[in-house]
Amino acid sequence: MTAPAPRRALPTVVYIAGEGHSGSTLLELLLGSQPGVVAAGELCMLAPDAPGRDRVFAKPCVCGAATRPTCPFWGEVDARLRDELGAGLLEIRVDDPDDARFAATNRALVAAIADASGAAVVVDSSKRSDRLARLLAIPDLDVVPVALFRDPRGVVWSHVRRERGWLYYAAAYAWGAMRLREVLAGRPAPFIRYERLARHPEATLDRILALLGRARVAGALDWTAHEHHALAGNRMQRERSARIRIDERWRTALPGWVRAAVAAMALPGRLAPTGLPGADALDRWLLARARERSVRMHAAKDAASPWVR
Ligand SMILES: [Zn+2]
């Protein structure tokens, strides 16, 4: 009988938390271009019923492979998961409601990603606070949360220009910020502003890398010089130039009264105390509503997409 191959230590997980449309693709591209760091993307997409999952897996990988399942990197992750759990990338449940199975699945997933890439740090840009809270509760997993915030008027503008109503997203921003503060209460997590990240990427990266005991490698800001495979993310991943353009069109595109209303609505998220009574029940209700909305939105997109049959 041969002894099983020794397992490497679990990687450190950098978790990018915050609202969508806050610059997480930029942050993960920058982090994933540092040696020893791999940007895995939105690992929450591996939940079997994650909205938009079919499209993510039908699209070409960032590395150029025709689909994620045919990408050599994700293929290697899939093989390692099958060895460890007896289930492949598209069969695991990263949101398993059972805490012990959640821990085992996510431990195996980040270990497989680290081993397939040779990295010691895995960046998960799922953003959701509920996933962050559950990862933080895994005792032997080192999770470094990074809270990414963009001006709420910029986040709302990103939705408005996609012809979505502003009110819902202003409320979602406020609530999301409050929940994130609650999950992070008492933890030394860096709060990163998108506007500062876009203007001073080196200084912002240095802050995060310092938490990992790493120093930035000069010249690694050019993410186009590195291979990436992150799940989900925006078109910035596929651009040929690594020029950072800060998007502040909301300043002129949103009417003044909407800018004022969004700023006022977001205020509780910036100042909120933690431990509000009834917050968990309200959060579950809001998450369920957000999920229905997201499923409807993705179903409409999928119907129009040439990638999904
Ligand atoms: Zn790939």
Residues whose N, C-alpha, C, O or C-beta is under 5 A from the ligand:
A	BS01	ZN	C61 V62 C63 A65 C71 F73 H228 H229
